[in-house]
Amino acid sequence: MTSTLTALELAECFRDGALSPVDAATDALEAIERVDGEINAFCRLDRDATLRSARDSEARYRRGEPLSPIDGVPASIKDIFYTRGVPTLRGSRLLADKPGAEDPDSWPDDAPVTSAVHEAGCVVIGKTTTPEFAWKGVTDNTLTGITRNPHDPALTPGGSSGGGAAAVAAGLGQLALGTDGGGSVRIPAAFCGIVALKPTYGVIPMFPSSPFGTLAHAGPMTRTVADTAVFMDALLRPDPRDWSAVPARATTPGPGGYLAAATEGIRGDSPLEGLRVAYSPTLGFGTNHHDVEREVARSVAILESLGARVDTVDPGITDPVDAFHVLWFAGLAAVLAPHGPDAIDRVDPSMREALERYRDFSAADYLDAVAVRMALGARMADFHQRYDILITPTTPIPAFEVGSDVPRGWHNPDWTSWTPYTYPFNMTQQPALSIPCGATDAGLPVGIQVVGARFSDQLVVRVGAALEAALGRVVPTPRVHAGDPGSVER
């Protein structure tokens, strides 16, 4: 069974002939049929197209001509990214109910990341679930229902890239593409016990432009830092449709790309010798579950053993949530505007309630929020003159029950109230990596976040790889997993 192999391990098996891409694709499709009913990670499959792609990859390996180091590896794509000939409904009935929504000819374009996945030879096994228009930190909507956490299906996988994270964690493909506008690859990575990178803004081109503007990033989700690195190498494809994109070379200063950076992180006894690390348990304004703080602190101590110089210090910022809300909900309102004045009555009820809370922004409010964002970016740039890396928890809490945007009895109805360590770095556009660093007493994954200065993406990957190697396996196998049929406790 291929579900327990990493992307790089699987590709090595393809190269030496021990397995074929058809084997991997068939395993993934059968696993989805067997276990996805428990977690609802996928919203669209095309078995015939998947197997055609796998056979094409198999033929390339037979000729000794794979397209990339991850040719043939099963990958999923969040149902936010355009995919030629395949509906991209973004979890919304507003799109699903439009005439022609299911007509392949209505979807003539690939997003840049979709093209990159195909150009790398990856085998797309399906599209994964998202909350409506990727607007919140859990994954449910009125179109495709509730997505659940493989570690405990009563809990949320987080969001908004919860379908991709749940799929990777459950062994339903090695690679997943997600979006991150306020933590949307990192939050579910922490909740599901996988790895996810939000790269520096613009390194991965986006098209069409996100309604959330330059808060929104594309990012890879995988099971290991090395897989994230090799996936990043595949995604660095220029695309003229994104005027805000930056050259890939901005984050690849050395030879070998991201995978080489990950490899450097596990070389020698002190791979982080001399690295200046700031550890901020709360960023100065958060509050953590004690198990989360314990596991993150333990990991920080390991960084010191790898040669890093660690100071416990806050970056001296205040919570930018009010400014984030202006930027975020202005974008969300813009999403609904083309769908008519009654669109608000046909969307996710919690979205409607949130827009009622955040609907009276003026142009001056928006400009004030941009000014807050610029000041925050300047403050963090100055902070990184003294520290190469900032470490925080990814989320202050572990996964909570499905069916609500916030934990039961929570003090605030907004998803941002329990994600204080992720959205600030969308505002500053810095690279941020989440890796699993331990588990709560109840066995739920805990994530640690590695943040770098803008364009220091390879350094972030190197640090993540070093810490991952030193930690070893720290998260139990999910209760719902392709490699253990029937493992769900009922």
Secondary structure per residue as TSV (DSSP state, phi and psi in degrees):
chain	resnum	aa	ss	phi	psi
A	1	M	-	360.0	133.6
A	2	T	-	-90.8	-7.5
A	3	S	T	-66.2	-24.1
A	4	T	T	-88.6	-5.6
A	5	L	S	-84.9	148.1
A	6	T	-	-76.6	170.3
A	7	A	H	-60.6	-44.1
A	8	L	H	-68.9	-37.5
A	9	E	H	-64.6	-42.0
A	10	L	H	-63.8	-44.4
A	11	A	H	-63.4	-35.3
A	12	E	H	-63.8	-38.7
A	13	C	H	-64.7	-35.5
A	14	F	H	-64.0	-42.6
A	15	R	H	-67.1	-37.1
A	16	D	H	-92.1	1.8
A	17	G	T	83.5	5.9
A	18	A	S	-71.0	-29.9
A	19	L	S	-140.4	164.1
A	20	S	-	-123.3	159.1
A	21	P	H	-57.1	-28.6
A	22	V	H	-67.4	-40.0
A	23	D	H	-57.4	-47.9
A	24	A	H	-65.8	-43.1
A	25	A	H	-65.5	-42.2
A	26	T	H	-63.0	-44.0
A	27	D	H	-58.5	-44.7
A	28	A	H	-64.3	-45.4
A	29	L	H	-63.8	-41.2
A	30	E	H	-66.5	-37.1
A	31	A	H	-66.7	-40.0
A	32	I	H	-60.7	-44.8
A	33	E	H	-61.7	-34.5
A	34	R	H	-79.3	-41.0
A	35	V	H	-121.0	-13.3
A	36	D	H	-69.7	-18.5
A	37	G	H	-60.4	-22.0
A	38	E	H	-83.7	-24.8
A	39	I	H	-123.4	-20.6
A	40	N	-	58.4	53.8
A	41	A	-	-85.1	-28.0
A	42	F	E	-107.6	139.0
A	43	C	E	-111.3	-10.2
A	44	R	E	-157.5	130.5
A	45	L	-	-129.0	154.6
A	46	D	-	-143.1	88.5
A	47	R	H	-57.3	-42.5
A	48	D	H	-63.4	-45.0
A	49	A	H	-65.2	-38.4
A	50	T	H	-62.2	-46.4
A	51	L	H	-70.6	-32.6
A	52	R	H	-61.7	-45.0
A	53	S	H	-62.6	-39.7
A	54	A	H	-65.5	-39.9
A	55	R	H	-66.2	-38.3
A	56	D	H	-61.4	-42.4
A	57	S	H	-64.7	-42.9
A	58	E	H	-57.1	-41.0
A	59	A	H	-65.8	-37.4
A	60	R	H	-64.2	-41.1
A	61	Y	H	-65.0	-37.3
A	62	R	H	-62.8	-33.4
A	63	R	H	-83.8	-6.2
A	64	G	T	72.4	31.9
A	65	E	-	-130.4	51.4
A	66	P	-	-63.2	148.8
A	67	L	S	-77.2	-24.0
A	68	S	S	-163.4	172.5
A	69	P	T	-65.5	-9.9
A	70	I	T	-121.9	22.4
A	71	D	T	-54.7	132.2
A	72	G	T	87.3	-7.5
A	73	V	-	-78.1	133.1
A	74	P	E	-64.2	133.6
A	75	A	E	-138.2	151.5
A	76	S	E	-120.9	158.1
A	77	I	E	-127.6	126.8
A	78	K	E	-60.1	141.2
A	79	D	T	-77.6	46.4
A	80	I	T	-117.8	-30.7
A	81	F	S	-84.5	133.0
A	82	Y	-	-59.9	139.8
A	83	T	B	-137.7	120.3
A	84	R	T	-57.2	127.5
A	85	G	T	79.0	1.0
A	86	V	B	-126.1	127.9
A	87	P	-	-57.6	138.1
A	88	T	-	-118.3	94.8
A	89	L	-	-97.3	-7.3
A	90	R	T	53.6	32.2
A	91	G	T	67.2	21.1
A	92	S	-	-125.0	132.4
A	93	R	H	-68.9	-22.6
A	94	L	H	-58.3	-35.2
A	95	L	H	-88.9	-40.6
A	96	A	H	-63.7	-30.8
A	97	D	T	-86.8	-2.5
A	98	K	S	-71.8	141.4
A	99	P	T	-56.2	133.6
A	100	G	T	82.2	6.8
A	101	A	T	-59.7	-31.4
A	102	E	T	-95.0	2.2
A	103	D	-	-79.6	120.4
A	104	P	G	-54.7	-31.5
A	105	D	G	-70.2	-14.3
A	106	S	G	-76.9	-6.9
A	107	W	-	-128.2	76.4
A	108	P	-	-85.3	-7.2
A	109	D	-	-116.7	146.8
A	110	D	-	-97.1	139.4
A	111	A	-	-67.3	159.3
A	112	P	H	-53.4	-42.1
A	113	V	H	-69.0	-34.9
A	114	T	H	-63.0	-45.1
A	115	S	H	-59.5	-41.5
A	116	A	H	-63.6	-39.8
A	117	V	H	-62.5	-43.5
A	118	H	H	-67.3	-40.7
A	119	E	H	-65.1	-27.3
A	120	A	T	-80.8	-7.5
A	121	G	T	83.8	7.4
A	122	C	-	-62.4	151.5
A	123	V	E	-99.5	109.3
A	124	V	E	-76.3	122.2
A	125	I	E	-99.9	-12.0
A	126	G	E	163.7	177.2
A	127	K	E	-106.8	141.7
A	128	T	E	-106.8	160.3
A	129	T	-	-74.8	158.5
A	130	T	-	-149.7	149.8
A	131	P	S	-63.9	161.5
A	132	E	G	-53.8	120.5
A	133	F	G	55.1	25.1
A	134	A	G	56.1	41.8
A	135	W	-	-92.2	-11.1
A	136	K	S	-142.4	177.3
A	137	G	S	-92.4	7.8
A	138	V	S	-126.0	168.8
A	139	T	-	-120.4	97.6
A	140	D	E	-156.1	156.5
A	141	N	E	-161.4	169.2
A	142	T	T	-81.0	-7.1
A	143	L	T	-90.7	-48.7
A	144	T	T	-114.9	-1.4
A	145	G	E	88.6	-157.1
A	146	I	E	-97.9	131.0
A	147	T	-	-96.3	140.7
A	148	R	-	-121.3	161.4
A	149	N	B	-85.3	127.2
A	150	P	T	-60.3	-24.7
A	151	H	T	-72.7	-26.2
A	152	D	B	-165.7	106.2
A	153	P	T	-63.3	-8.5
A	154	A	T	-79.4	-8.0
A	155	L	B	-111.7	158.9
A	156	T	-	-79.1	147.7
A	157	P	-	-82.3	-0.7
A	158	G	-	84.9	-173.6
A	159	G	S	-169.4	177.5
A	160	S	S	-89.5	-6.5
A	161	S	S	-90.8	42.1
A	162	G	H	-68.6	-33.6
A	163	G	H	-63.7	-44.2
A	164	G	H	-64.1	-43.0
A	165	A	H	-64.5	-43.5
A	166	A	H	-63.3	-39.3
A	167	A	H	-63.0	-47.7
A	168	V	H	-63.3	-44.7
A	169	A	H	-63.6	-34.8
A	170	A	T	-86.0	2.7
A	171	G	T	81.2	19.8
A	172	L	S	-97.4	64.1
A	173	G	-	102.8	148.3
A	174	Q	S	-88.6	-24.0
A	175	L	E	-128.5	144.3
A	176	A	E	-142.4	142.6
A	177	L	E	-101.0	130.8
A	178	G	E	-132.6	173.8
A	179	T	E	-114.1	157.4
A	180	D	E	-144.2	104.4
A	181	G	S	-106.8	-16.9
A	182	G	S	-154.7	14.4
A	183	G	S	132.2	12.9
A	184	S	T	-72.9	-14.6
A	185	V	T	-97.9	-30.8
A	186	R	H	-77.2	-38.8
A	187	I	H	-59.9	-54.7
A	188	P	H	-67.5	-26.5
A	189	A	H	-62.0	-44.4
A	190	A	H	-64.6	-43.3
A	191	F	H	-70.3	-29.8
A	192	C	H	-102.6	-6.2
A	193	G	T	78.6	37.3
A	194	I	-	-124.8	-173.9
A	195	V	E	-108.2	141.1
A	196	A	E	-151.0	143.7
A	197	L	E	-121.3	127.6
A	198	K	E	-98.1	105.0
A	199	P	-	-74.4	171.9
A	200	T	S	-52.3	138.3
A	201	Y	T	-56.7	135.0
A	202	G	T	92.6	-13.6
A	203	V	S	-67.7	-39.7
A	204	I	S	-101.3	116.0
A	205	P	-	-62.7	148.5
A	206	M	-	-123.1	134.0
A	207	F	S	-156.6	135.9
A	208	P	S	-68.1	164.8
A	209	S	-	-60.2	141.9
A	210	S	-	-71.6	142.9
A	211	P	T	-64.2	-18.3
A	212	F	T	-87.6	9.6
A	213	G	G	62.2	-140.1
A	214	T	G	-83.5	12.8
A	215	L	G	-77.7	-26.4
A	216	A	-	-90.2	127.9
A	217	H	E	-121.1	158.4
A	218	A	E	-101.1	148.9
A	219	G	E	-158.6	153.5
A	220	P	E	-86.1	148.2
A	221	M	E	-128.6	127.0
A	222	T	E	-147.1	-173.5
A	223	R	S	-95.4	-17.7
A	224	T	S	-137.7	160.1
A	225	V	H	-66.0	-38.5
A	226	A	H	-61.9	-40.1
A	227	D	H	-65.6	-39.7
A	228	T	H	-60.2	-41.6
A	229	A	H	-64.3	-47.8
A	230	V	H	-68.9	-31.1
A	231	F	H	-67.4	-41.7
A	232	M	H	-58.6	-43.4
A	233	D	H	-56.6	-35.7
A	234	A	H	-75.4	-26.9
A	235	L	H	-85.7	-9.1
A	236	L	-	-81.4	74.6
A	237	R	-	-121.6	124.8
A	238	P	-	-64.9	150.1
A	239	D	-	-146.7	118.7
A	240	P	T	-67.7	-12.6
A	241	R	T	-73.3	-17.1
A	242	D	-	-103.1	100.7
A	243	W	T	-70.1	-18.6
A	244	S	T	-95.1	1.0
A	245	A	-	-67.5	154.6
A	246	V	-	-116.2	156.1
A	247	P	-	-60.9	138.9
A	248	A	G	-57.3	-31.2
A	249	R	G	-64.3	-15.3
A	250	A	G	-62.2	-27.7
A	251	T	G	-114.2	10.2
A	252	T	-	-126.2	66.9
A	253	P	-	-71.0	-22.6
A	254	G	S	-112.0	168.5
A	255	P	T	-70.6	150.9
A	256	G	T	96.5	-14.1
A	257	G	H	71.7	-156.9
A	258	Y	H	-68.1	-38.0
A	259	L	H	-63.7	-38.1
A	260	A	H	-63.2	-37.0
A	261	A	H	-64.5	-41.4
A	262	A	H	-64.2	-39.5
A	263	T	H	-64.9	-39.0
A	264	E	H	-61.4	-30.2
A	265	G	T	-69.6	-15.0
A	266	I	T	-115.4	17.2
A	267	R	S	-97.7	124.7
A	268	G	S	84.0	173.8
A	269	D	S	-80.7	-26.0
A	270	S	-	-130.2	67.8
A	271	P	T	-68.9	-13.2
A	272	L	T	-112.1	25.5
A	273	E	T	-54.2	124.0
A	274	G	T	82.3	-3.9
A	275	L	-	-66.4	135.4
A	276	R	E	-95.0	113.5
A	277	V	E	-118.6	131.3
A	278	A	E	-103.9	128.1
A	279	Y	E	-108.0	116.3
A	280	S	-	-119.9	101.4
A	281	P	S	-61.9	-27.1
A	282	T	S	-132.9	3.0
A	283	L	T	57.5	8.2
A	284	G	T	95.0	-4.1
A	285	F	T	-145.7	0.8
A	286	G	-	-96.3	174.4
A	287	T	-	-139.6	128.8
A	288	N	-	-108.9	146.7
A	289	H	-	-59.5	138.4
A	290	H	H	-62.2	-33.4
A	291	D	H	-68.1	-37.1
A	292	V	H	-63.1	-48.8
A	293	E	H	-63.0	-38.1
A	294	R	H	-62.0	-47.3
A	295	E	H	-69.3	-37.5
A	296	V	H	-68.1	-42.2
A	297	A	H	-61.8	-38.8
A	298	R	H	-62.1	-40.3
A	299	S	H	-68.4	-36.9
A	300	V	H	-62.3	-39.1
A	301	A	H	-61.4	-34.6
A	302	I	H	-67.3	-35.9
A	303	L	H	-57.4	-40.2
A	304	E	H	-62.6	-38.8
A	305	S	H	-67.4	-18.9
A	306	L	T	-89.7	2.4
A	307	G	T	109.1	-5.8
A	308	A	-	-73.8	149.7
A	309	R	E	-98.1	112.4
A	310	V	E	-110.1	128.6
A	311	D	E	-115.9	138.0
A	312	T	E	-86.8	108.9
A	313	V	-	-156.9	140.0
A	314	D	-	-86.9	151.7
A	315	P	-	-77.4	-2.0
A	316	G	-	77.9	37.6
A	317	I	-	-115.9	159.7
A	318	T	-	-104.9	159.9
A	319	D	-	-62.0	118.3
A	320	P	-	-88.6	22.2
A	321	V	H	-60.9	-36.6
A	322	D	H	-63.6	-43.3
A	323	A	H	-66.7	-39.7
A	324	F	H	-59.9	-43.3
A	325	H	H	-59.4	-41.1
A	326	V	H	-60.3	-49.5
A	327	L	H	-64.2	-42.0
A	328	W	H	-70.4	-50.5
A	329	F	H	-78.7	-22.8
A	330	A	H	-63.2	-41.3
A	331	G	H	-65.2	-41.6
A	332	L	H	-65.6	-40.7
A	333	A	H	-60.9	-37.5
A	334	A	H	-65.8	-31.5
A	335	V	H	-60.1	-43.0
A	336	L	H	-79.9	-25.0
A	337	A	G	-52.9	-43.5
A	338	P	G	-68.0	-12.8
A	339	H	G	-93.0	7.3
A	340	G	-	96.1	165.6
A	341	P	T	-66.6	-20.3
A	342	D	T	-93.7	4.4
A	343	A	G	-58.2	-37.9
A	344	I	G	-59.3	-25.7
A	345	D	G	-83.3	-6.6
A	346	R	G	-117.2	14.0
A	347	V	S	-109.4	175.4
A	348	D	-	-43.0	123.1
A	349	P	H	-55.4	-36.4
A	350	S	H	-71.8	-28.1
A	351	M	H	-65.6	-44.2
A	352	R	H	-59.4	-44.0
A	353	E	H	-64.0	-40.1
A	354	A	H	-65.9	-41.1
A	355	L	H	-67.6	-27.6
A	356	E	H	-65.6	-35.8
A	357	R	H	-74.3	-31.0
A	358	Y	S	-129.0	69.3
A	359	R	-	-126.9	-8.3
A	360	D	-	-106.8	44.3
A	361	F	-	-85.5	138.9
A	362	S	-	-98.8	170.4
A	363	A	H	-59.7	-36.6
A	364	A	H	-64.7	-38.8
A	365	D	H	-61.3	-41.8
A	366	Y	H	-64.3	-44.1
A	367	L	H	-65.4	-36.1
A	368	D	H	-63.5	-40.0
A	369	A	H	-65.2	-40.0
A	370	V	H	-61.8	-39.3
A	371	A	H	-64.2	-40.6
A	372	V	H	-60.6	-43.5
A	373	R	H	-61.2	-44.3
A	374	M	H	-64.8	-40.0
A	375	A	H	-66.6	-37.6
A	376	L	H	-64.5	-43.0
A	377	G	H	-62.4	-40.5
A	378	A	H	-65.7	-40.2
A	379	R	H	-63.2	-43.8
A	380	M	H	-70.0	-35.0
A	381	A	H	-62.0	-40.3
A	382	D	H	-66.4	-40.5
A	383	F	H	-59.8	-38.2
A	384	H	H	-78.2	-2.2
A	385	Q	H	-70.5	-25.8
A	386	R	H	-101.8	-26.1
A	387	Y	-	-131.8	131.8
A	388	D	S	-71.8	-37.5
A	389	I	E	-135.7	142.4
A	390	L	E	-113.5	132.7
A	391	I	E	-113.2	132.5
A	392	T	E	-140.8	166.6
A	393	P	E	-61.6	152.2
A	394	T	S	-72.5	-48.7
A	395	T	-	-130.4	151.6
A	396	P	S	-79.9	-9.8
A	397	I	S	-134.1	158.1
A	398	P	-	-82.4	179.7
A	399	A	-	-58.5	145.8
A	400	F	-	-124.5	179.8
A	401	E	B	-63.3	144.4
A	402	V	T	-70.1	164.3
A	403	G	T	99.5	-1.5
A	404	S	S	-147.2	153.0
A	405	D	S	-76.3	-16.4
A	406	V	S	-138.1	161.4
A	407	P	-	-59.8	154.5
A	408	R	T	-58.7	131.8
A	409	G	T	76.1	12.6
A	410	W	-	-66.3	154.7
A	411	H	S	-80.4	-6.5
A	412	N	-	-147.6	138.4
A	413	P	S	-81.3	-7.9
A	414	D	S	-89.3	137.2
A	415	W	G	-61.8	-26.9
A	416	T	G	-66.3	-18.0
A	417	S	G	-71.8	-18.3
A	418	W	G	-115.9	15.0
A	419	T	-	-128.2	46.4
A	420	P	T	-70.1	-12.7
A	421	Y	T	-100.9	-0.5
A	422	T	T	-107.0	-51.3
A	423	Y	H	-63.4	-27.9
A	424	P	H	-57.4	-30.8
A	425	F	H	-88.8	-8.4
A	426	N	H	-75.2	-36.7
A	427	M	H	-66.9	-36.1
A	428	T	H	-91.5	-10.8
A	429	Q	T	68.5	21.0
A	430	Q	-	-79.7	153.1
A	431	P	-	-71.1	139.6
A	432	A	E	-145.7	126.8
A	433	L	E	-114.8	132.9
A	434	S	E	-109.6	130.7
A	435	I	E	-130.3	151.4
A	436	P	E	-69.7	134.4
A	437	C	E	-124.3	-0.2
A	438	G	E	164.7	-167.6
A	439	A	E	-140.8	152.4
A	440	T	-	-72.7	172.5
A	441	D	T	-60.2	-24.9
A	442	A	T	-86.6	1.0
A	443	G	S	86.3	15.1
A	444	L	-	-90.8	145.2
A	445	P	E	-63.9	149.4
A	446	V	E	-124.2	136.3
A	447	G	E	-111.0	145.3
A	448	I	E	-112.7	140.3
A	449	Q	E	-108.0	129.1
A	450	V	E	-109.9	114.9
A	451	V	E	-114.5	137.3
A	452	G	E	-125.1	170.7
A	453	A	S	-63.6	157.9
A	454	R	T	-52.9	135.0
A	455	F	T	74.8	7.7
A	456	S	-	-98.0	34.7
A	457	D	H	-58.2	-40.9
A	458	Q	H	-67.2	-34.3
A	459	L	H	-64.8	-42.1
A	460	V	H	-59.0	-43.1
A	461	V	H	-65.4	-41.2
A	462	R	H	-61.9	-44.3
A	463	V	H	-64.0	-43.8
A	464	G	H	-60.8	-41.1
A	465	A	H	-65.4	-41.1
A	466	A	H	-63.6	-44.2
A	467	L	H	-68.3	-42.0
A	468	E	H	-58.1	-45.1
A	469	A	H	-64.9	-38.6
A	470	A	H	-72.5	-33.6
A	471	L	H	-73.8	-35.7
A	472	G	-	72.3	-163.5
A	473	R	-	-77.1	120.2
A	474	V	-	-121.8	-4.8
A	475	V	S	-119.8	131.4
A	476	P	-	-66.5	157.5
A	477	T	-	-61.6	133.5
A	478	P	-	-58.2	151.3
A	479	R	S	-63.9	-32.0
A	480	V	S	-103.9	110.2
A	481	H	-	-151.5	139.9
A	482	A	T	-62.5	-29.1
A	483	G	T	-80.6	-3.5
A	484	D	S	-139.7	73.0
A	485	P	T	-55.2	138.2
A	486	G	T	76.4	17.8
A	487	S	-	-80.8	-9.0
A	488	V	-	-68.6	128.6
A	489	E	-	-82.4	127.4
A	490	R	-	-108.7	360.0
